[in-house]
Amino acid sequence: MLATQGRGTDSHGVGTIKRTEHLQGSTLLAWARRGVIVMLLSASVAACAYHPDLSFDAHFQRYKARLPEGDRVFVCSAYGCRTQTGFRFADAHIAQLKTLMSAAHTATAEDERRAVATTLAWMERRVGDVVGTSADRPADDMAGNGDPTQMDCVDIATNLTSYLIILDRHKLLRHHSVGPVITKEDWLRGFAGWPHYAAILKDNKTGQQYAVDGWLLASGKPPEIVETQKWYIDDRDILFGKTVTAANHN
């Protein structure tokens, strides 16, 4: 309609078109400003927000990953679980898990988190030596995308969750339960604040949730276990790669 009027010769019509275009431009500008304000408000509220899936199935279905079947896990790699390789924990492996997670090593919830970190590292080494992920480099890089020996944070969070489920099925978690994978982002950090994933342990007594994350560590190293509210806020505040101490697991 405006285009048709614009082609006319009536000066009044042209004047009307200009006024309409001016109003239309003002309206668009106003909406744009409102949009910016909404985005800024949303960013200030949502920055550092974290979102646990409601169930294990939600995360695993999203990435077409397979949940453990008995003592068999399906190891994700190649970024985003593009490759999944089966591995079964044999009776001898389960016996070792029971030793690592014995009552003597898990007297308190804090002790249990330490034991879990050590046990997950053992599981990752045992699995990695068979399926090839022992060659995984810390964090991500462009060369790792699609490489079945490399893992991104989705792969690692999914695998750690699978390993925790194995521990739970054998009743080796006395003070914690396994939670669904958590996603957290900090858009105020820009590109560096993109969504990050971690497995979850929940303290049965206090309800505190702990992120279990080994993404920035070499394969087979004990993952960090830290309160979700302290996890992935600022890289300078995360203890990745440092010596694991009691402070990491309080």
C-alpha positions in Angstrom: 0.0 0.0 0.0 2.7 2.4 0.8 4.7 1.4 -2.3 1.6 2.1 -4.4 1.1 5.5 -2.9 4.8 6.3 -3.3 4.4 5.9 -7.0 1.6 8.4 -7.2 2.0 12.1 -8.2 -0.3 13.6 -5.6 1.8 15.7 -3.3 -0.6 15.2 -0.5 -0.2 11.5 -0.9 3.6 11.8 -1.0 3.5 13.9 2.1 1.3 11.2 3.8 3.7 8.5 2.8 6.6 10.5 4.3 4.8 11.0 7.6 3.8 7.3 7.6 7.4 6.3 7.0 8.5 8.6 9.7 6.0 7.1 12.2 6.9 3.6 11.1 10.6 4.4 11.6 9.9 5.8 15.0 7.9 2.8 16.0 10.6 0.4 14.8 13.2 2.5 16.7 11.1 2.4 19.9 10.7 -1.4 19.6 14.4 -1.8 19.0 15.2 0.2 22.1 12.7 -1.9 24.1 14.3 -5.0 22.7 17.8 -3.9 23.8 16.5 -3.1 27.2 14.8 -6.5 27.5 18.0 -8.2 26.3 20.1 -6.3 28.8 17.7 -7.1 31.7 17.5 -10.7 30.6 21.3 -10.9 30.5 21.7 -9.5 33.9 19.2 -12.0 35.3 20.2 -15.0 33.3 23.9 -14.5 33.4 25.5 -17.4 35.3 22.1 -19.2 35.3 22.3 -22.9 35.4 19.7 -25.4 34.2 19.6 -29.0 35.3 17.6 -31.4 33.1 14.5 -32.8 34.7 15.6 -36.3 34.1 18.6 -38.3 32.9 16.6 -39.2 29.8 16.2 -35.5 28.7 20.0 -35.0 28.3 20.7 -38.4 26.9 17.9 -38.1 24.4 19.0 -34.6 23.3 22.3 -36.0 22.2 21.0 -39.4 21.2 23.2 -40.9 23.8 22.5 -44.3 25.4 22.1 -44.7 29.2 24.1 -47.5 30.8 22.7 -51.0 30.4 23.7 -53.1 33.4 27.4 -52.6 33.7 27.8 -51.5 30.1 28.3 -47.9 29.3 28.4 -46.1 25.9 31.3 -43.7 25.9 30.6 -40.4 24.1 33.4 -38.7 22.1 34.0 -36.7 18.9 32.1 -33.7 20.4 28.4 -33.8 21.2 28.3 -37.6 21.5 28.7 -38.0 17.8 30.6 -41.3 18.5 29.5 -43.8 21.1 31.6 -46.8 21.9 30.4 -49.6 24.2 32.4 -50.7 27.2 31.5 -53.2 29.9 32.8 -53.1 33.4 33.8 -56.7 34.1 33.5 -58.3 37.6 37.1 -57.5 38.3 36.4 -53.8 37.5 33.4 -53.8 39.8 35.6 -55.3 42.6 38.1 -52.5 42.2 35.3 -49.9 42.3 34.1 -51.4 45.6 37.6 -51.1 47.0 38.0 -47.5 45.9 34.5 -46.7 47.3 34.8 -48.7 50.5 33.2 -47.6 53.7 36.7 -46.7 55.0 37.1 -44.2 52.1 33.6 -42.8 52.4 33.0 -42.2 56.1 31.7 -38.6 55.5 30.1 -36.8 52.6 33.4 -34.9 52.1 35.4 -38.2 52.1 33.0 -39.7 49.6 33.4 -36.8 47.2 37.1 -37.3 47.3 36.7 -41.0 46.7 34.3 -40.4 43.8 36.9 -38.1 42.2 39.6 -40.8 42.5 37.2 -43.5 41.3 36.0 -41.6 38.3 39.6 -41.0 37.3 40.3 -44.7 37.5 37.1 -45.5 35.5 38.1 -43.0 32.8 41.6 -44.4 32.5 40.3 -47.9 32.3 37.7 -47.1 29.7 40.0 -44.7 27.7 42.7 -47.3 27.3 40.2 -49.5 25.5 38.1 -47.1 23.5 40.9 -44.6 22.6 39.8 -41.6 24.7 42.9 -41.7 26.8 44.4 -39.4 24.1 41.8 -36.7 24.8 43.4 -33.3 25.2 42.2 -30.8 27.9 39.3 -28.6 26.9 38.3 -28.3 23.2 40.1 -27.4 20.0 39.1 -27.3 16.4 41.1 -30.4 15.5 39.2 -32.4 18.0 35.8 -31.9 16.4 34.7 -35.2 14.9 37.8 -37.0 16.3 36.6 -40.1 18.2 39.6 -39.9 20.6 38.6 -36.3 21.7 35.8 -35.2 24.0 34.1 -31.9 24.6 32.2 -30.9 27.8 29.0 -32.6 26.5 30.9 -35.9 26.0 32.7 -35.7 29.4 29.5 -34.7 31.4 27.6 -37.5 29.7 30.4 -40.1 30.4 30.9 -39.0 34.0 27.1 -39.3 34.6 27.2 -42.8 33.2 30.1 -43.8 35.5 28.2 -42.3 38.5 25.1 -44.3 37.6 27.3 -47.5 37.6 28.5 -46.5 41.1 25.0 -45.9 42.3 23.6 -49.2 40.9 26.2 -51.0 42.9 25.2 -49.0 46.0 28.6 -47.5 46.3 27.2 -43.9 47.0 26.4 -43.7 50.7 26.0 -39.9 51.1 25.1 -38.8 47.6 22.7 -39.4 44.7 23.3 -38.8 41.0 21.5 -35.9 39.4 20.8 -35.1 35.8 23.4 -33.3 33.7 23.5 -29.5 34.4 24.0 -26.7 31.9 25.3 -23.3 32.9 26.1 -20.2 30.9 27.3 -16.7 31.5 26.4 -14.6 28.5 27.9 -11.5 30.0 31.3 -13.1 29.3 30.5 -13.2 25.6 32.0 -16.0 23.6 33.9 -17.3 26.7 30.6 -17.7 28.6 28.9 -20.2 26.2 26.9 -23.1 27.8 29.0 -25.6 29.7 27.9 -29.0 31.0 28.7 -31.1 34.1 27.6 -34.2 35.8 25.9 -33.8 39.2 26.2 -35.2 42.7 23.6 -34.3 45.3 24.3 -34.5 49.0 21.5 -36.6 50.4 21.6 -34.8 53.8 22.0 -31.1 52.9 20.6 -31.2 49.3 23.6 -29.3 48.1 24.4 -30.1 44.4 28.0 -30.5 43.2 29.2 -30.1 39.6 31.5 -32.9 38.6 33.6 -31.6 35.8 36.9 -32.7 34.2 36.7 -30.8 30.9 39.8 -28.7 31.4 41.8 -31.6 32.7 43.8 -34.3 30.9 41.9 -37.6 30.4 42.1 -39.8 33.5 42.7 -37.0 36.0 40.4 -36.7 39.0 37.6 -34.3 38.0 36.8 -31.2 40.0 33.8 -31.5 42.4 32.5 -28.1 43.4 29.2 -26.6 44.5 27.1 -25.7 41.4 26.7 -22.1 42.5 30.5 -21.7 42.5 31.1 -23.6 39.3 31.8 -21.9 36.0 31.5 -18.3 37.2 34.9 -17.0 36.3 37.8 -19.1 34.9 40.1 -17.4 37.5 38.0 -18.8 40.3 37.8 -22.4 39.1 40.5 -24.6 40.5 40.8 -26.7 37.3 44.2 -28.3 36.9 45.4 -27.4 40.4 46.2 -30.0 43.1 43.0 -31.4 44.5 42.6 -30.4 48.1 39.8 -30.5 50.7 38.9 -26.9 49.7 37.8 -28.2 46.3 35.3 -30.6 47.8 33.8 -28.7 50.8 
